[in-house]
Structure formats: structure tokens, C-alpha cells
Amino acid sequence: MRDLREHRGLSREDMAQRMGISSQQLRKLEEATVVIPVARLQAAAQALGVSVGDFFPVDDLTPDAPEPTPMDHPQTRALIEAYYTAPDTVRASFSALLASLSRR
């Protein structure tokens, strides 16, 4: 909640006023020192212009999901296939181009 509030450029006082609570109550909510009632989450979401689901990143729900690698991307396979079907001179030029770009 704090990250979204700060990203929107709202002070704690402004956000608390929009939610109809004190800034001390908002601090406790942001620091998770109290259980946040659903009504407060809805008020916070409305004050920030986001959905309640935005407080719960998908990454937090699937911590064991492996991170995709570049090799998992469909374009990677297409690039590799195109590379190996190209003539040797084209592959050499392409490799040199990529090497020079990676040094920038």
C-alpha cells in the first residue's frame, strides 16, 4: 500500500484523508501491525485509483513458479532456427554485429 501511495505522490496525510482515517491508522495499516479490514482495503484502492487485487502481486501468490528464461520465449527459438538456416557468411556477420552491440 505504501509503495502504491508513494508512487502516486500522495503523502500519508493525503491518503488517510481520502480514506477517512487518521494518518496514524494508515501508518499501522501500511506497516501491517494491524489486520486490514476489507472495507479499508476498498477505501485504499479507491483513494489510489487501483483495484484491491493490486495490493496482492501475482508473484506473491506463486513464489515457487520458476522465472522464465530467454530460452522459453518463442522468438528465441525462431531466432536460433533462422540463424542456423542462414549461410555461413551471414551467420558470421550477424555474430559480429551482436558482439559489437553488446560492447556498447
C-alpha positions in Angstrom: 0.0 0.0 0.0 2.8 2.4 0.9 4.6 1.7 -2.4 1.4 2.5 -4.4 0.8 5.6 -2.3 4.3 6.9 -2.8 4.2 6.0 -6.5 1.1 8.2 -6.8 2.9 11.1 -5.0 0.5 11.1 -2.0 1.5 11.9 1.5 0.4 9.7 4.3 -1.9 12.5 5.4 -3.5 13.0 2.0 -4.1 9.3 1.7 -5.5 9.0 5.2 -7.9 11.9 4.5 -9.1 10.2 1.2 -9.7 7.0 3.2 -11.5 8.8 6.0 -9.0 7.6 8.7 -6.2 9.2 10.7 -2.6 9.2 9.4 -1.7 7.0 12.5 -4.2 4.4 11.4 -2.8 4.5 7.9 0.7 4.0 9.2 -0.4 0.9 11.1 -2.1 -0.4 8.0 1.0 0.2 5.9 3.3 -1.4 8.4 0.9 -4.4 8.7 0.8 -4.0 12.5 -3.0 -4.5 12.4 -5.3 -6.7 10.3 -6.7 -4.7 7.4 -10.5 -4.9 7.2 -11.8 -5.4 3.6 -13.6 -2.1 3.8 -10.2 -0.3 4.5 -8.7 -2.1 1.5 -11.5 -1.0 -0.7 -11.2 2.6 0.6 -7.4 2.5 -0.1 -7.9 1.1 -3.5 -10.4 3.8 -4.4 -8.1 6.5 -3.0 -5.3 5.3 -5.2 -7.4 4.5 -8.2 -6.4 0.9 -8.3 -8.2 -2.4 -7.6 -7.9 -4.3 -4.3 -6.1 -7.0 -6.3 -3.2 -4.6 -6.9 -2.2 -4.9 -3.3 -1.5 -8.6 -3.9 1.1 -9.0 -6.6 0.7 -12.2 -8.6 4.4 -13.0 -7.8 3.4 -13.3 -4.1 0.8 -15.9 -5.0 3.2 -18.2 -6.9 6.6 -18.0 -5.2 7.6 -21.4 -6.4 6.9 -20.7 -10.1 10.2 -20.7 -12.0 11.3 -17.5 -13.6 11.1 -17.7 -17.4 14.4 -17.6 -19.2 15.1 -16.1 -22.6 15.2 -19.7 -24.0 11.5 -20.0 -23.0 10.5 -17.2 -25.3 9.1 -18.3 -28.7 11.1 -15.6 -30.5 14.3 -17.2 -29.2 13.6 -20.5 -31.0 12.7 -18.6 -34.2 15.9 -16.6 -34.0 18.0 -19.7 -33.4 16.3 -21.5 -36.3 16.8 -18.5 -38.6 20.4 -18.2 -37.6 21.3 -21.8 -38.3 19.5 -21.8 -41.7 21.4 -18.7 -42.8 24.6 -19.1 -44.9 27.9 -19.2 -43.0 28.8 -15.6 -44.2 25.5 -14.2 -42.9 26.0 -16.0 -39.5 29.5 -14.6 -39.2 28.2 -11.1 -40.0 25.3 -11.4 -37.6 27.6 -12.7 -34.8 30.0 -9.8 -35.3 27.1 -7.3 -35.2 25.8 -8.8 -31.9 29.2 -8.7 -30.4 29.7 -5.0 -31.3 26.3 -4.1 -29.9 26.9 -5.9 -26.7 30.0 -3.8 -26.1 28.0 -0.6 -26.1 
